[in-house]
Amino acid sequence: PNRTANENLLLEQMRASASMQAGDLATASKSTQALIASGKLSAADQGRYAAGLASLYYRDKDYTNAAAWAQKSLAANPGDKAMRGLLIQSYYLAGDTATAQREALFYGTARALGDSVKPTAG
């Protein structure tokens, strides 16, 4: 079919959202990565899609990918406490306890000092 770039973007957004809701990791990953690579999403939207994918990988117990996508989400929204927690837990459950400890320590220190929190790993 002859679709415009905007129509393709809309279809990919619908596919990504539906597959995340359904827990279809393969389709969600493919669609989300296509959306982010399209360059047509705002940084905030890229962060939201990355957060959804991080959560999906975490539920699937793929902690390495969960951490990678949590980092991408936090790049767009460094103050997201829930995603910061998911990042730290993902590192820990993936067996990377040193990075989990470093992130937890950095996050706790930054919160205590009132500084903007940025990802340190990755």
N, C-alpha and C positions, 0 to 999 in steps of 0.2 A: 504494500500500500504506500501511497505517497503522503507521508505525514511531514508536518513541519517539525523543526527542532523543538519548538515549545510543546507540541503534541507528544513528541517522544519523551520529553522531560516529564510531562504530566503522567504519562503511562508508567514511566520508571518509578516516579514517586508513589503512585498507587500500588505498583508491584512490590516495592520495598516495604511500604506500610502494611500491606496485607500479609506478606510473608513473615514479617516480624510478629504480627499478631498471631499468625498460625504456628509460629515456632519453626518455620522452614528456613533453617540456617543457610543452606546453599543458595537459595534464591535471594534471601535477604542480603547476604554478603555480596553477591554479584550485582544486585540492583543498587545497593548503597554505594558500592565502590564506583559504579558507573555514574551515579548522581554526583558524587564528590568530584570525580574526574572531569565531569562536564564543564566545570568552571562557571556554571550558571546559578549555583546556590550561594547565598550569603554565608559569611563565616559562621554566623549563629545557626543557620540551618545545617551547615556541614557538621557543626558540633552536636546538634540534636540527633542527626542520623548516626553519627559515630557513637553517641551515648546509647542509642537503641541497640546498635550492633554489639557494643561492649557487653551490655546486659544479656543479650541473646547468647553470646559466646560463654559468658559466665554461667548461665543456666545450663548450657551444654557441657560444662566442666572443661572447656578449652581455655584454660587460664592464661596461657601465653598470648593468644589472640585477644582475649578480654582485656589484658593489660595494654596491649598495643592500641586498641581502639579507645580505651579509656584515656590514654595519653592524648590521642587526637581530639577527643571531646574536650579535655581539659585545656587544650591549646586555645579553643574558642571560648571556653567559660571556666577560667581558672578557679573561680570561687564556688564551684559546684561540689558541695561537701559530700553528697551521696556518691558522686562519681569518684571523688578522691578516695573514699572508703573502699569502693569497688576496686580501684587501682591497687591499693595497698593489699587488700585481701587476695587479689589475683596474683600479685607477685609472690605472696606468701604461699598460696596453694600450688603455684607452679614450681615451688621449691627454691625460689630466689629470695631467701630470707634477708640477705644483706640489703638488697634494693628495697624490700618491704620496710625494713627497719629505717633505712635512710629516708625514705618518703615519709614515714610516720614521724620521725624526729623532725625533719624539715617542716612538715605541715604543722606540727605542734608548736615549734619555735616561731614560725611565721604568724600563726594565730595569736600567740602570746604577745608578740611585738606589734601586731596590727598591720603587718605588711601584706602586700598582694602576694598571693600564693601562686607560684608557677611550678610546673612539673620539673623535676630534677633529673629523672632517668630518661633513657630512651634516646 
